[in-house]
Amino acid sequence: MGEAAERNLPRARPRRSRRVRQVVGTLLLLPALGFVLVLGLALVYSAVMPPSTLMLGRWLTLQPVSRDPVSLSGIAPALPLAVIASEDQRFCLDHGVDFGAIREVVEDEDSPSRGASTLAMQTVKNVFLWPGRSYIRKAVEIPLALALDTLWGKRRMMEIYLNVAEWGDGIYGAQAASRHWFGKDASRLTRNEAALLAAVLPNPILRSAGRPSPGVRRRAARIQAMMGQVEGLTGCLRR
């Protein structure tokens, strides 16, 4: 090996080391930038009704989307009550994440992971993240749910959830679902209709609120019975 080549070796190693540090630094910076971007959007969504990622996907692929945003006061109280009874009975008590339920799921591998997913976590997933189950998504979902539960508050969280939830092929939000399945505005939903809408979650493509199967009817009846039990746990939705 010549003298010139030997002199170059010590210089090549520091250069390579700097490049590695730059790559690692960039990889560590990307999640932080993503989190800041999401929080910026969340501030906008405090006043503007957001679309869901599923809605964005349909628009990008030129598929129709039916949604009519409506305030929480324009939705019959039976519907938020039904989804609390069905999806997250500790909605008003937790801070966006039910760590007790998560601990139970971790300790019991056979338990359904959906049981640990609060309404705040589902809203974060619907608005900012991707569908499907993965530990990576959960790792992002949990801190965002905690942050947005504080930023938005319970009423806004419920309002966004009910406006981005999917209730059929291309049908998003309580108003579009109520008009499509029951021919009325969401403000006029009965307790039975609200229970039917809650019963088709989280599989509104396979289940139908307007043409419920016997299984959906049984689930709706259970939800309607639970609605009376959890009615006292919905104080956070009052103005």
C-alpha atoms as a printed R data frame, in Angstrom:
    type eleno elety resid chain resno       x       y      z
1   ATOM     1    CA   MET     A     1   0.000   0.000  0.000
2   ATOM     2    CA   GLY     A     2   1.449   3.421 -0.960
3   ATOM     3    CA   GLU     A     3   2.099   6.281  1.435
4   ATOM     4    CA   ALA     A     4  -0.734   8.385 -0.047
5   ATOM     5    CA   ALA     A     5  -3.265   5.593  0.538
6   ATOM     6    CA   GLU     A     6  -2.096   5.094  4.111
7   ATOM     7    CA   ARG     A     7  -2.471   8.819  4.818
8   ATOM     8    CA   ASN     A     8  -6.083   8.681  3.548
9   ATOM     9    CA   LEU     A     9  -7.229   5.868  5.877
10  ATOM    10    CA   PRO     A    10  -7.534   7.910  9.100
11  ATOM    11    CA   ARG     A    11  -9.537  10.555  7.220
12  ATOM    12    CA   ALA     A    12 -12.003   8.044  5.722
13  ATOM    13    CA   ARG     A    13 -13.035   6.626  9.081
14  ATOM    14    CA   PRO     A    14 -14.060   9.934 10.701
15  ATOM    15    CA   ARG     A    15 -15.924  10.855  7.515
16  ATOM    16    CA   ARG     A    16 -17.828   7.556  7.609
17  ATOM    17    CA   SER     A    17 -18.550   7.980 11.321
18  ATOM    18    CA   ARG     A    18 -19.976  11.466 10.745
19  ATOM    19    CA   ARG     A    19 -22.238  10.091  8.007
20  ATOM    20    CA   VAL     A    20 -23.550   7.389 10.330
21  ATOM    21    CA   ARG     A    21 -24.254   9.957 13.057
22  ATOM    22    CA   GLN     A    22 -26.107  12.140 10.554
23  ATOM    23    CA   VAL     A    23 -28.282   9.228  9.434
24  ATOM    24    CA   VAL     A    24 -29.052   8.223 13.042
25  ATOM    25    CA   GLY     A    25 -29.814  11.829 13.955
26  ATOM    26    CA   THR     A    26 -32.205  12.147 11.013
27  ATOM    27    CA   LEU     A    27 -33.982   8.917 11.947
28  ATOM    28    CA   LEU     A    28 -34.423  10.150 15.518
29  ATOM    29    CA   LEU     A    29 -35.639  13.554 14.341
30  ATOM    30    CA   LEU     A    30 -38.354  12.252 12.005
31  ATOM    31    CA   PRO     A    31 -40.703  10.948 14.770
32  ATOM    32    CA   ALA     A    32 -40.349  14.224 16.658
33  ATOM    33    CA   LEU     A    33 -41.180  16.232 13.525
34  ATOM    34    CA   GLY     A    34 -44.139  13.947 12.852
35  ATOM    35    CA   PHE     A    35 -45.436  14.453 16.398
36  ATOM    36    CA   VAL     A    36 -45.123  18.241 16.068
37  ATOM    37    CA   LEU     A    37 -46.961  18.121 12.716
38  ATOM    38    CA   VAL     A    38 -49.794  16.085 14.209
39  ATOM    39    CA   LEU     A    39 -50.129  18.477 17.141
40  ATOM    40    CA   GLY     A    40 -50.236  21.387 14.696
41  ATOM    41    CA   LEU     A    41 -53.053  19.701 12.793
42  ATOM    42    CA   ALA     A    42 -54.765  18.916 16.075
43  ATOM    43    CA   LEU     A    43 -54.847  22.629 16.893
44  ATOM    44    CA   VAL     A    44 -56.529  23.278 13.541
45  ATOM    45    CA   TYR     A    45 -58.940  20.413 14.164
46  ATOM    46    CA   SER     A    46 -59.970  22.027 17.438
47  ATOM    47    CA   ALA     A    47 -62.086  24.336 15.283
48  ATOM    48    CA   VAL     A    48 -62.328  22.522 11.909
49  ATOM    49    CA   MET     A    49 -63.913  19.107 11.494
50  ATOM    50    CA   PRO     A    50 -61.187  16.751 10.207
51  ATOM    51    CA   PRO     A    51 -61.528  13.994  7.641
52  ATOM    52    CA   SER     A    52 -60.458  10.471  8.521
53  ATOM    53    CA   THR     A    53 -57.531   8.752  6.851
54  ATOM    54    CA   LEU     A    54 -60.033   6.320  5.291
55  ATOM    55    CA   MET     A    55 -61.915   9.252  3.774
56  ATOM    56    CA   LEU     A    56 -58.674  10.693  2.406
57  ATOM    57    CA   GLY     A    57 -57.859   7.312  0.875
58  ATOM    58    CA   ARG     A    58 -61.239   7.177 -0.860
59  ATOM    59    CA   TRP     A    59 -60.870  10.725 -2.208
60  ATOM    60    CA   LEU     A    60 -57.389   9.917 -3.536
61  ATOM    61    CA   THR     A    61 -58.751   6.842 -5.334
62  ATOM    62    CA   LEU     A    62 -61.789   8.798 -6.647
63  ATOM    63    CA   GLN     A    63 -64.295   6.808 -4.598
64  ATOM    64    CA   PRO     A    64 -67.411   8.522 -3.248
65  ATOM    65    CA   VAL     A    65 -67.591   9.725  0.348
66  ATOM    66    CA   SER     A    66 -70.816  10.606  2.143
67  ATOM    67    CA   ARG     A    67 -70.418  12.808  5.213
68  ATOM    68    CA   ASP     A    68 -72.323  15.758  6.627
69  ATOM    69    CA   PRO     A    69 -70.441  17.235  9.603
70  ATOM    70    CA   VAL     A    70 -72.668  18.074 12.537
71  ATOM    71    CA   SER     A    71 -71.992  19.428 16.022
72  ATOM    72    CA   LEU     A    72 -72.467  17.237 19.074
73  ATOM    73    CA   SER     A    73 -75.542  19.281 19.987
74  ATOM    74    CA   GLY     A    74 -77.000  18.268 16.605
75  ATOM    75    CA   ILE     A    75 -76.754  14.564 17.473
76  ATOM    76    CA   ALA     A    76 -79.311  12.801 19.652
77  ATOM    77    CA   PRO     A    77 -77.800  12.188 23.130
78  ATOM    78    CA   ALA     A    78 -78.635   8.509 22.691
79  ATOM    79    CA   LEU     A    79 -75.806   8.007 20.173
80  ATOM    80    CA   PRO     A    80 -72.833   9.158 22.300
81  ATOM    81    CA   LEU     A    81 -74.412   7.251 25.170
82  ATOM    82    CA   ALA     A    82 -74.613   4.111 23.017
83  ATOM    83    CA   VAL     A    83 -70.984   4.277 21.868
84  ATOM    84    CA   ILE     A    84 -69.804   4.899 25.432
85  ATOM    85    CA   ALA     A    85 -71.802   1.874 26.598
86  ATOM    86    CA   SER     A    86 -70.427  -0.237 23.752
87  ATOM    87    CA   GLU     A    87 -66.875   1.013 23.247
88  ATOM    88    CA   ASP     A    88 -65.525   2.859 26.289
89  ATOM    89    CA   GLN     A    89 -67.501   2.962 29.519
90  ATOM    90    CA   ARG     A    90 -64.663   4.846 31.259
91  ATOM    91    CA   PHE     A    91 -64.635   7.580 28.608
92  ATOM    92    CA   CYS     A    92 -65.348  10.373 31.091
93  ATOM    93    CA   LEU     A    93 -63.056   8.901 33.737
94  ATOM    94    CA   ASP     A    94 -59.827   8.173 31.851
95  ATOM    95    CA   HIS     A    95 -57.419  10.636 30.253
96  ATOM    96    CA   GLY     A    96 -57.598   9.178 26.767
97  ATOM    97    CA   VAL     A    97 -55.937   5.862 27.622
98  ATOM    98    CA   ASP     A    98 -57.179   3.090 29.919
99  ATOM    99    CA   PHE     A    99 -53.895   1.741 31.274
100 ATOM   100    CA   GLY     A   100 -55.706  -0.837 33.413
101 ATOM   101    CA   ALA     A   101 -57.338  -2.362 30.322
102 ATOM   102    CA   ILE     A   102 -54.021  -2.308 28.446
103 ATOM   103    CA   ARG     A   103 -52.339  -4.109 31.352
104 ATOM   104    CA   GLU     A   104 -55.035  -6.804 31.292
105 ATOM   105    CA   VAL     A   105 -54.559  -7.313 27.547
106 ATOM   106    CA   VAL     A   106 -50.784  -7.599 27.947
107 ATOM   107    CA   GLU     A   107 -51.158 -10.124 30.749
108 ATOM   108    CA   ASP     A   108 -53.829 -12.142 28.906
109 ATOM   109    CA   GLU     A   109 -52.651 -12.895 25.371
110 ATOM   110    CA   ASP     A   110 -56.036 -14.420 24.466
111 ATOM   111    CA   SER     A   111 -58.050 -11.317 25.351
112 ATOM   112    CA   PRO     A   112 -59.256  -9.065 22.478
113 ATOM   113    CA   SER     A   113 -56.934  -6.096 22.011
114 ATOM   114    CA   ARG     A   114 -59.882  -3.923 20.993
115 ATOM   115    CA   GLY     A   115 -61.068  -4.037 24.602
116 ATOM   116    CA   ALA     A   116 -58.162  -1.761 25.536
117 ATOM   117    CA   SER     A   117 -58.813   0.778 22.773
118 ATOM   118    CA   THR     A   118 -60.559   3.849 24.172
119 ATOM   119    CA   LEU     A   119 -62.684   6.223 22.110
120 ATOM   120    CA   ALA     A   120 -59.801   8.719 22.196
121 ATOM   121    CA   MET     A   121 -57.414   6.082 20.811
122 ATOM   122    CA   GLN     A   122 -59.904   5.131 18.105
123 ATOM   123    CA   THR     A   123 -60.340   8.800 17.176
124 ATOM   124    CA   VAL     A   124 -56.573   9.298 16.921
125 ATOM   125    CA   LYS     A   125 -56.320   6.212 14.721
126 ATOM   126    CA   ASN     A   126 -59.191   7.328 12.491
127 ATOM   127    CA   VAL     A   127 -57.914  10.888 12.022
128 ATOM   128    CA   PHE     A   128 -54.126  10.568 11.982
129 ATOM   129    CA   LEU     A   129 -53.014   6.939 11.625
130 ATOM   130    CA   TRP     A   130 -53.605   3.864  9.532
131 ATOM   131    CA   PRO     A   131 -56.041   0.939  9.964
132 ATOM   132    CA   GLY     A   132 -54.931  -2.532 10.989
133 ATOM   133    CA   ARG     A   133 -53.230  -3.790 14.114
134 ATOM   134    CA   SER     A   134 -49.561  -3.212 14.883
135 ATOM   135    CA   TYR     A   135 -47.442  -2.482 17.928
136 ATOM   136    CA   ILE     A   136 -45.878   0.471 16.106
137 ATOM   137    CA   ARG     A   137 -49.264   2.108 15.595
138 ATOM   138    CA   LYS     A   138 -50.195   1.515 19.238
139 ATOM   139    CA   ALA     A   139 -46.906   3.072 20.374
140 ATOM   140    CA   VAL     A   140 -47.821   6.226 18.432
141 ATOM   141    CA   GLU     A   141 -51.527   6.091 19.295
142 ATOM   142    CA   ILE     A   142 -51.134   6.106 23.088
143 ATOM   143    CA   PRO     A   143 -49.182   9.381 23.561
144 ATOM   144    CA   LEU     A   144 -51.328  11.114 20.931
145 ATOM   145    CA   ALA     A   145 -54.518  10.017 22.697
146 ATOM   146    CA   LEU     A   146 -53.204  11.390 25.991
147 ATOM   147    CA   ALA     A   147 -52.213  14.697 24.369
148 ATOM   148    CA   LEU     A   148 -55.404  15.197 22.363
149 ATOM   149    CA   ASP     A   149 -57.676  14.229 25.246
150 ATOM   150    CA   THR     A   150 -56.210  17.250 27.041
151 ATOM   151    CA   LEU     A   151 -56.100  19.531 23.988
152 ATOM   152    CA   TRP     A   152 -59.589  18.814 22.656
153 ATOM   153    CA   GLY     A   153 -61.472  17.879 25.798
154 ATOM   154    CA   LYS     A   154 -64.147  15.221 26.034
155 ATOM   155    CA   ARG     A   155 -66.949  16.974 24.122
156 ATOM   156    CA   ARG     A   156 -64.739  17.769 21.127
157 ATOM   157    CA   MET     A   157 -63.234  14.270 21.188
158 ATOM   158    CA   MET     A   158 -66.707  12.718 21.055
159 ATOM   159    CA   GLU     A   159 -67.841  15.192 18.390
160 ATOM   160    CA   ILE     A   160 -64.915  14.290 16.131
161 ATOM   161    CA   TYR     A   161 -65.324  10.562 16.784
162 ATOM   162    CA   LEU     A   162 -68.988  10.642 15.774
163 ATOM   163    CA   ASN     A   163 -68.146  12.618 12.606
164 ATOM   164    CA   VAL     A   164 -65.361  10.357 11.340
165 ATOM   165    CA   ALA     A   165 -66.627   6.907 12.355
166 ATOM   166    CA   GLU     A   166 -67.384   4.664  9.378
167 ATOM   167    CA   TRP     A   167 -70.954   3.319  9.227
168 ATOM   168    CA   GLY     A   168 -71.023   1.676  5.810
169 ATOM   169    CA   ASP     A   169 -69.211   1.664  2.485
170 ATOM   170    CA   GLY     A   170 -68.256   5.317  1.996
171 ATOM   171    CA   ILE     A   171 -70.601   6.454  4.805
172 ATOM   172    CA   TYR     A   172 -68.878   8.506  7.494
173 ATOM   173    CA   GLY     A   173 -70.253  10.311 10.500
174 ATOM   174    CA   ALA     A   174 -73.482  10.182 12.448
175 ATOM   175    CA   GLN     A   175 -75.474  12.491 10.172
176 ATOM   176    CA   ALA     A   176 -74.719  10.606  6.941
177 ATOM   177    CA   ALA     A   177 -75.302   7.268  8.699
178 ATOM   178    CA   SER     A   178 -78.608   8.361 10.194
179 ATOM   179    CA   ARG     A   179 -79.885   9.692  6.869
180 ATOM   180    CA   HIS     A   180 -78.692   6.650  4.927
181 ATOM   181    CA   TRP     A   181 -79.935   3.918  7.260
182 ATOM   182    CA   PHE     A   182 -82.957   5.520  8.937
183 ATOM   183    CA   GLY     A   183 -83.982   8.409  6.661
184 ATOM   184    CA   LYS     A   184 -83.713  11.048  9.366
185 ATOM   185    CA   ASP     A   185 -81.274  13.544 10.870
186 ATOM   186    CA   ALA     A   186 -78.945  12.390 13.630
187 ATOM   187    CA   SER     A   187 -80.761  14.705 16.043
188 ATOM   188    CA   ARG     A   188 -83.860  12.489 15.763
189 ATOM   189    CA   LEU     A   189 -82.254   9.101 16.401
190 ATOM   190    CA   THR     A   190 -84.076   6.885 18.876
191 ATOM   191    CA   ARG     A   191 -82.287   4.845 21.549
192 ATOM   192    CA   ASN     A   192 -82.869   1.677 19.525
193 ATOM   193    CA   GLU     A   193 -81.428   3.223 16.343
194 ATOM   194    CA   ALA     A   194 -78.445   4.588 18.274
195 ATOM   195    CA   ALA     A   195 -77.822   1.140 19.741
196 ATOM   196    CA   LEU     A   196 -77.965  -0.382 16.247
197 ATOM   197    CA   LEU     A   197 -75.370   2.110 14.971
198 ATOM   198    CA   ALA     A   198 -73.098   1.311 17.919
199 ATOM   199    CA   ALA     A   199 -73.632  -2.412 17.412
200 ATOM   200    CA   VAL     A   200 -72.132  -2.479 13.910
201 ATOM   201    CA   LEU     A   201 -68.817  -1.034 15.096
202 ATOM   202    CA   PRO     A   202 -66.030  -1.912 14.381
203 ATOM   203    CA   ASN     A   203 -67.173  -3.831 11.273
204 ATOM   204    CA   PRO     A   204 -69.676  -1.565  9.493
205 ATOM   205    CA   ILE     A   205 -68.921  -3.165  6.129
206 ATOM   206    CA   LEU     A   206 -69.821  -6.665  7.313
207 ATOM   207    CA   ARG     A   207 -72.643  -5.495  9.618
208 ATOM   208    CA   SER     A   208 -75.591  -3.263  8.765
209 ATOM   209    CA   ALA     A   209 -77.510  -0.920 11.047
210 ATOM   210    CA   GLY     A   210 -80.348  -0.556  8.548
211 ATOM   211    CA   ARG     A   211 -80.633  -4.264  7.779
212 ATOM   212    CA   PRO     A   212 -79.412  -5.804 11.029
213 ATOM   213    CA   SER     A   213 -78.746  -9.522 11.291
214 ATOM   214    CA   PRO     A   214 -80.013 -11.432 14.340
215 ATOM   215    CA   GLY     A   215 -76.515 -11.120 15.822
216 ATOM   216    CA   VAL     A   216 -76.502  -7.329 15.390
217 ATOM   217    CA   ARG     A   217 -79.989  -7.115 16.926
218 ATOM   218    CA   ARG     A   218 -78.835  -9.115 19.963
219 ATOM   219    CA   ARG     A   219 -75.769  -6.917 20.367
220 ATOM   220    CA   ALA     A   220 -77.907  -3.770 20.017
221 ATOM   221    CA   ALA     A   221 -80.268  -5.064 22.717
222 ATOM   222    CA   ARG     A   222 -77.305  -5.605 25.074
223 ATOM   223    CA   ILE     A   223 -76.002  -2.109 24.326
224 ATOM   224    CA   GLN     A   224 -79.424  -0.576 24.941
225 ATOM   225    CA   ALA     A   225 -79.587  -2.329 28.316
226 ATOM   226    CA   MET     A   226 -76.104  -1.012 29.197
227 ATOM   227    CA   MET     A   227 -77.060   2.538 28.183
228 ATOM   228    CA   GLY     A   228 -79.237   2.842 31.274
229 ATOM   229    CA   GLN     A   229 -76.376   1.648 33.472
230 ATOM   230    CA   VAL     A   230 -73.756   4.108 32.179
231 ATOM   231    CA   GLU     A   231 -76.014   7.154 31.804
232 ATOM   232    CA   GLY     A   232 -74.601   8.611 35.013
233 ATOM   233    CA   LEU     A   233 -71.043   8.366 33.638
234 ATOM   234    CA   THR     A   234 -71.520  10.836 30.770
235 ATOM   235    CA   GLY     A   235 -71.292  14.108 32.682
236 ATOM   236    CA   CYS     A   236 -68.170  15.158 30.757
237 ATOM   237    CA   LEU     A   237 -70.321  15.629 27.627
238 ATOM   238    CA   ARG     A   238 -72.508  18.283 29.226
239 ATOM   239    CA   ARG     A   239 -71.713  21.923 28.572
